[in-house]
């Protein structure tokens, strides 16, 4: 195995970890899949002929490993954040640990922009898996259509279809739900949580720092979604001022949704 390959893999690893976490919502699964990607890539580096970039090749390996795991699991529901919020309200241990992280961890700061990215991760898991992947690869990680088609082992036409339908669905969900976009939206969790973790901080003052919230009345739905994606692009869920707090929150949501889906067999099955 070449030293150059090791160096390049380590350079790509942070993006790879963030991508897999946004697919799986599980830190443990993410670490396993990234490690398995390293092993598989190391064993097959001789077969890599450079027709695509090493980054594209590694993302393809990681995507396939993640899809193999996720095929066995149901997709989350569009109202997953409501379900998880309700469970959190009755979970004292969850809030005690969250407050401990908030007070003692250097990555325990709550920022509304971080929660916007967190919310995207959760709600995107309600999409069919291929739509979720296409959206992440294009809108968050900047791959071109040709590269995404290679990563997903499909045609460019199908890639464009998955991207269009996934993007349209997410725009519709956020338009109906997010109070930062539509003032009549049902979800105010960003400001609610800001009140819990930053009681002396004015949420409205924080909101005006975020382009998406500031432009909510002036931009169309497509442009507002693009602003949301810009926020997601610039946040590494493993390495940000709020990483420890948000990962704790994500683990709670994953646990709640897995239990919810087990107890609700009528929830939709995964389609790949």
C-alpha positions in Angstrom: 0.0 0.0 0.0 1.5 3.3 -1.0 2.2 6.2 1.4 0.5 8.5 -1.1 -2.8 6.5 -0.9 -2.7 6.6 2.9 -2.1 10.4 2.8 -4.9 11.0 0.3 -7.3 8.7 2.2 -6.7 10.6 5.5 -7.3 13.9 3.6 -10.7 12.6 2.3 -11.7 10.9 5.6 -13.4 13.9 7.3 -15.8 14.4 4.4 -16.4 10.7 4.1 -17.2 10.4 7.8 -19.7 13.3 7.6 -21.3 11.9 4.5 -21.8 8.5 6.1 -23.1 10.0 9.3 -25.7 11.9 7.4 -26.8 8.7 5.7 -26.9 6.5 8.8 -27.5 8.9 11.7 -25.2 6.6 13.7 -21.7 7.4 14.9 -20.9 3.8 15.6 -22.1 2.7 12.1 -20.2 5.5 10.5 -16.9 4.6 12.1 -17.4 0.9 11.1 -18.3 1.8 7.5 -15.3 4.2 7.2 -13.0 1.6 8.5 -14.4 -1.0 6.1 -14.0 1.5 3.3 -10.3 1.8 4.2 -9.9 -2.0 4.3 -11.7 -2.6 1.0 -9.9 0.3 -0.8 -6.5 -0.9 0.5 -7.2 -4.4 -0.7 -8.3 -3.2 -4.1 -6.1 -0.2 -4.7 -4.3 -2.1 -7.5 -7.6 -2.2 -9.5 -8.0 1.6 -9.2 -7.1 2.8 -12.7 -7.7 6.5 -12.3 -10.7 6.8 -14.6 -12.4 8.8 -11.8 -10.9 10.7 -8.9 -9.8 8.7 -5.8 -12.4 10.7 -3.8 -15.2 9.5 -6.2 -13.9 5.9 -6.0 -13.8 6.0 -2.1 -17.3 7.6 -1.9 -18.6 4.8 -4.2 -17.1 2.1 -1.9 -18.5 3.8 1.2 -21.9 4.4 -0.4 -22.3 0.7 -1.3 -21.3 -0.4 2.2 -23.8 2.0 3.8 -26.6 1.0 1.3 -26.1 -2.7 2.2 -26.7 -1.8 5.8 -29.5 0.6 5.2 -31.5 -1.7 2.9 -32.5 -3.7 6.0 -33.9 -0.6 7.8 -37.1 1.4 7.2 -36.8 5.1 6.3 -37.7 7.7 8.9 -41.0 9.6 8.6 -41.3 13.2 7.6 -42.5 14.1 11.1 -39.4 12.5 12.7 -38.4 15.7 14.5 -41.9 16.0 16.0 -41.8 12.4 17.2 -38.3 12.8 18.7 -39.2 16.1 20.3 -42.1 14.6 22.1 -39.9 11.8 23.4 -37.3 14.2 24.5 -39.7 16.2 26.6 -40.3 13.2 28.8 -36.7 12.1 28.9 -34.9 13.8 31.9 -31.7 11.8 31.4 -31.4 13.1 27.8 -31.6 16.8 29.0 -29.3 16.2 31.9 -26.6 14.8 29.7 -27.2 17.5 27.1 -26.8 20.2 29.8 -23.6 18.5 31.0 -22.2 18.6 27.5 -23.3 22.2 27.1 -21.5 23.2 30.3 -18.3 21.1 30.0 -17.6 20.3 26.4 -15.6 22.6 24.1 -18.0 21.3 21.4 -21.2 21.9 23.5 -22.3 25.3 22.1 -25.8 25.5 20.7 -26.1 27.5 17.5 -29.2 27.8 15.4 -27.2 27.3 12.2 -25.9 24.0 13.5 -29.4 22.8 14.3 -30.5 23.7 10.8 -27.9 21.3 9.5 -28.9 18.7 12.1 -32.6 19.1 11.0 -31.6 18.5 7.4 -29.8 15.2 8.3 -32.9 13.9 10.1 -35.5 14.9 7.6 -33.5 13.7 4.6 -33.7 10.2 6.1 -37.4 10.3 5.1 -36.5 10.3 1.4 -36.0 7.1 -0.5 -32.3 6.2 -0.1 -31.3 7.0 -3.7 -32.8 10.4 -3.5 -31.0 11.1 -0.2 -27.7 10.0 -1.6 -28.1 12.1 -4.8 -29.0 15.1 -2.7 -26.1 14.8 -0.3 -23.5 14.1 -3.1 -24.6 17.1 -5.2 -25.9 19.7 -2.8 -23.5 19.1 0.1 -20.4 17.5 -1.3 -20.3 19.2 -4.7 -20.0 16.1 -7.0 -20.9 16.5 -10.6 -23.8 14.5 -12.1 -21.4 12.1 -13.9 -19.5 11.5 -10.7 -22.7 10.9 -8.7 -23.9 8.4 -11.4 -20.6 6.5 -11.0 -20.8 6.5 -7.2 -24.4 5.3 -7.2 -23.8 2.9 -10.1 -26.7 4.3 -12.2 -27.2 6.4 -15.3 -26.9 10.1 -15.5 -30.5 10.4 -16.4 -31.6 8.4 -13.2 -29.2 10.5 -11.2 -30.9 13.7 -12.4 -34.3 12.2 -11.6 -33.3 11.2 -8.1 -31.8 14.6 -7.5 -34.8 16.5 -8.8 -37.4 14.4 -6.9 -35.3 14.5 -3.7 -34.8 18.2 -3.9 -38.4 18.9 -4.7 -39.6 16.7 -1.8 -37.3 18.4 0.7 -38.3 21.9 -0.4 -41.9 20.9 0.1 -41.3 19.4 3.6 -39.3 22.5 4.8 -41.9 24.9 3.3 -44.6 23.2 5.4 -42.6 22.6 8.5 -39.8 25.1 9.1 -40.8 28.3 10.9 -37.6 29.9 9.7 -38.8 29.7 6.1 -42.5 29.9 6.5 -43.6 31.9 9.5 -46.6 29.6 9.8 -44.4 26.5 9.8 -45.2 24.1 12.7 -41.5 23.5 13.8 -39.9 26.1 16.0 -37.3 23.7 17.5 -34.3 26.0 16.6 -35.6 28.8 18.7 -37.0 26.5 21.4 -33.6 24.8 21.9 -31.8 28.1 21.8 -34.0 29.2 24.7 -33.0 26.0 26.6 -29.3 26.1 26.0 -28.8 29.9 25.7 -31.5 31.4 28.0 -29.8 34.8 28.0 -29.4 34.9 24.2 -32.1 36.5 22.1 -33.0 34.0 19.4 -34.2 36.7 17.0 -30.9 38.4 17.2 -29.2 35.1 16.3 -31.6 34.4 13.5 -30.8 37.7 11.7 -27.2 36.4 11.4 -28.4 33.6 9.2 -29.0 34.5 5.5 -31.8 31.9 5.2 -33.8 33.4 8.0 -33.1 37.0 7.0 -34.2 36.4 3.4 -37.2 34.2 4.2 -39.7 36.9 3.0 -37.7 37.9 -0.1 -36.5 34.6 -1.7 -38.4 31.9 -3.5 -38.5 28.3 -2.2 -35.6 27.2 -4.4 -33.3 30.0 -3.3 -34.1 29.4 0.3 -33.3 25.7 0.0 -29.9 26.7 -1.6 -29.2 28.9 1.4 -30.0 26.0 3.7 -27.6 23.8 1.7 -24.9 26.5 2.1 -25.3 26.1 5.9 -25.0 22.3 5.7 -21.9 22.5 3.4 -20.0 24.5 5.9 -20.7 22.4 9.0 -18.7 19.2 9.8 -21.0 17.3 12.3 -17.9 15.8 13.9 -15.8 19.0 14.1 -17.8 22.1 15.0 -18.4 24.1 18.1 -21.7 22.2 18.6 -20.6 18.8 17.5 -20.8 17.0 20.9 -24.2 18.4 21.7 -25.6 17.7 18.2 -24.2 14.2 18.1 -25.9 13.5 21.5 -29.1 14.8 20.0 -28.7 12.7 16.9 -28.2 9.5 18.9 -31.4 10.2 20.8 -33.3 10.7 17.5 -31.9 7.5 16.0 -32.8 5.5 19.1 -36.3 7.0 19.2 -37.0 6.5 15.4 -35.8 2.9 15.4 -38.1 2.1 18.3 -41.0 4.0 16.6 -40.5 2.1 13.3 -40.4 -1.3 15.1 -43.7 -0.5 16.8 -45.3 0.9 13.7 -45.1 -1.9 11.1 -47.2 0.2 8.6 -44.3 2.6 8.2 -42.9 2.6 4.6 -40.2 0.1 3.7 -37.0 1.2 2.1 -37.0 1.4 -1.7 -33.7 1.3 -3.5 
